[in-house]
Amino acid sequence: MKKSILLTLSILFCISLNSQRGANAEYWVSFTYLPKKGMVEEFEKAVADKTAKYNATEEDAIFAFQIMTGGGQGAYQRWVVRKDRSFFDQDNAEELKYWNENVDPYIADKSGQKIWQMLKGASHGWDEAGTPVKYYVQNTVVVKRGKNQEFIKVHRRIKQLMSETEYTGNRALFKLNSGGNNQTFMVINGFDSHATSFSNNLPEGTNFANAYNEKFGENAWQEDWSAASEAIEMWGSSVVKMMYRPDLSSQL
């Protein structure tokens, strides 16, 4: 009887896990590296050589970014984007061996692999693959357990309103699936210039908050943001800005 109960619980756990991940989920994988002092040039050359050797196609492409602000300034992020679950069954032993022998000696600190799931229902302007823009801003938070929906609600509504008003900018919400606290969420938006001005089709004189209240109810903007803020356990140490480094990325 005890074995039967344990087997049933195990099956239910697996079903729940697969359901949460979703057969059509889209995964993005990040790595963060801090080069050794005085070895930035050697690190960058080794990364560029490795990327040219192993990441020359759309299927195995990797995009590199340099962190410009915050406590991680001077570090680099490398991203593998838009993957399904089958990606994680690939054998990358040869590529990893090359990295460990040729790039790792120049690294002072690294994050390890982090697997993020893009929450498409809360993301706008990230539907099509393309060349990254020049700058990205990341804001990372840890959400209290049991409060995910309170946090996500405002982001889903923002995506809905951005789509309906044909907002020309972009905004994506990711949830950490593996590689750290799985209550971690990250909001990312990108732009090509600090002077960039995105547009929408809101009536003249109507701002986004007013349009949000008109669509979702009086005071919805303030109430939804308050609920999202109260759901947060811990904010990231800072908002991080990154610059795209095409010279260290796949040349597609």
N, C-alpha and C positions, 0 to 999 in steps of 0.2 A: 504493500500500500504506500509506504514512504517513498519507494523508488518511483512509483507511478506518479505521485504528486510532484516529485522533483523533476521528472521528465516533462510533465505538463507545464510546470513553471518555466522550464528551459525553453520549450517550444514557444510559449507565449512571449517570453523575453525576446527571442529571435524575431518573431513576427513583428513585435512592437518596434524593435530596432530598425528592421528593414523598412517598415512603414514610415518611420520618422525620416529616414534618409531619403526614401523615395527613389523609385526606379528611374525617374527622369531628372533627378537632381543634378545640378551643375556644380562641379568642384573646381576651386582655384587653389593652387599650392604655392606657399611662399617660403623663402629662406632668407635669413638676414645674416650678413657677414661684416665683421669689423676687421679691416686689414691690420697687420702688425705695423707699429710705428716705423716710418722710414721705408716701408715696402709697398706703398700704394701703387706705384708704377708697375712693379713686378706682379702684384695681385691683379691689376687691370689687364695686363698683357696675358697672364695665364688664363683669366676668365674669358677673354676674347678668343684665345686659341682653342680653348675647350668648347666654347659655344659654336665656333666655326666647324669643329670636327664632329660634334655629336648633336647639334641642334639646328640643322640647316633646312629643315622642312617644316611645314605648317603643323604636322602631327606632333613633332617633338620640340616645337619652338619654346624659347625662354626669353623673357623680357626683363631687363635690368634697370634699376632705379637707384639714384644716390640720395640719401637722406640729408636734407639741408638745414633742418631746424630740430630743436628739442634735444633730449638727452642722448639720442642715437645719432646725432650729427656726425657725419664722416663715415657712417656705415652704409652698406649697400643691401638692397632687397632684390631678389630674383624671383620671378613669378612664372609658373606654368599655369595656363588659363584654359577655361572652358572644357573640362574633362568630365567623363562619366565614370562610373565605378570600375569599368573594365580597365581603365588606365592603370589602376593600382595592382593589376595582375602581371604587368610587364616585368621582364627581367632586365634590370639596368645595372647588373653587376660590373660589366666592362666599363661603362660610363662612370660609375661610382669609383672604381679602382683608378681610373685616369685622374679623376678629380682629387682623390686622396693623395696621389703621388705628385701631381703637378700644380695644384692650386692650394690645397690645404696647408702646405708649409708656410704660406704667406698670411694666414688667418690668425688673428689674436683671439677672437671670440665669435661664436655663431649660435643661432637660435635653434637649429634643428628644423626638421620639416614641420610646417603647420598646414593643415588641410582645412580650407574654408568652404562653406556652402553658400553660394549666392542665393539670397531670398528674392526670387524674381518678382514676386508679388509686391515687394517693397522697393524695387529698383527701377529707375527710369533712365533711358538713353544708353543702355548697355546691351541692347538686344543683338547688335551685329558686330561681328569680329572686324577688326581694322587696326591700323597703326596707332599705338598709344599717343596721347597728346603729350605736351611738354611737361606739365606739372600735375601733381596729384596731392590732395590733402586727405589725410587719414585721421579719423577720430575714433578711438577705441574705448569701450566701456565694458565693465563686468556687471551683468544683470542678476538680481536676486533670483534664487530658484523659486519657481512657481509664479514669476512675474513677467515671463516672456511676452505674453499677449498684451499686457499693459504697455510694455516697451515698444512692441512692434506696431501696435495699432496706428499711431500717428504717422509712422513711416509708410505704412500701406496707404493711408489716406493721402499723404503727400504725393506718392507715386501716382495715384488715381487722378488727382487734380492736375499734376504736371502733364500727364498724358492727355487729359481732356482739353487743357489749355495750350497744347502743342509747345511746351517749354523746350527750348533748343539746347539747354544744358543737360547735365547728367548727374545722377546720384545713385549710388548702389549701397545696399545693406548686405553684409556678410555675417554669418555665424560660424564660430570656430567649431569644427567637427572633431579634430584630433590634433594633438601637439601642445596642449595647454588646458586651461580652464574652459570647459565647453559651455560656459555661460558668458563667454566673451563675444561681443558684437563689434563690428567695425563699419563705420560709414565712410565711403570714399567718394570724392567728386574730383573731376579733372578739368583742366583748362589749358589753352595754349599761350595765354598772355595774362598778366595781372590786370591788364586794362580790358580784358574780355568782358563784353556785356551780352548776356543771354536774353532772349526775347520770349514772349508768350502772347496769346491772343486775349488776355484779360481786357475788359473795357477800360478806357482811359479813366484814370482817377481811382481805380480799384486795385488795392494791393492784395498780395497772396493771402494774408491772414483774413482779410474781409471775405475773399472768395471762399476760403476754407469754412468760415462760419456760415456763409450763405448756403453752402452745400451740405454741411454736416450738422448744422444746428448752432443756435446762439451760444457764444462763448466756447465752442468746441475746440478752437485753436488753443486757448489758454488751458482748458481742462485736459485735453489730450497730452499737451506737453508737460503739464504738471504731473499727470499720471506716469508718463514715461520717465521723468526725472526721479520721481519717488521709487520707481522700480530699479533704479541703478544702485548697485552695491558699491561700485568704485569706478571713478572716471580714470581714463588713461592719464599718465603723468603729464602729457601735453598733446596738443594737436601737432601732428607731424606733416611737414611738407616734403615731397620728393620730386626729383627731376629725372625725367626719362633719359637713359643713356643708350642711344641707338648703337653706339660703337661697341657696347658690351652685350648687345642683344642679337637675336637671330635675324639674319638678313633675308627677308622674304620678298 
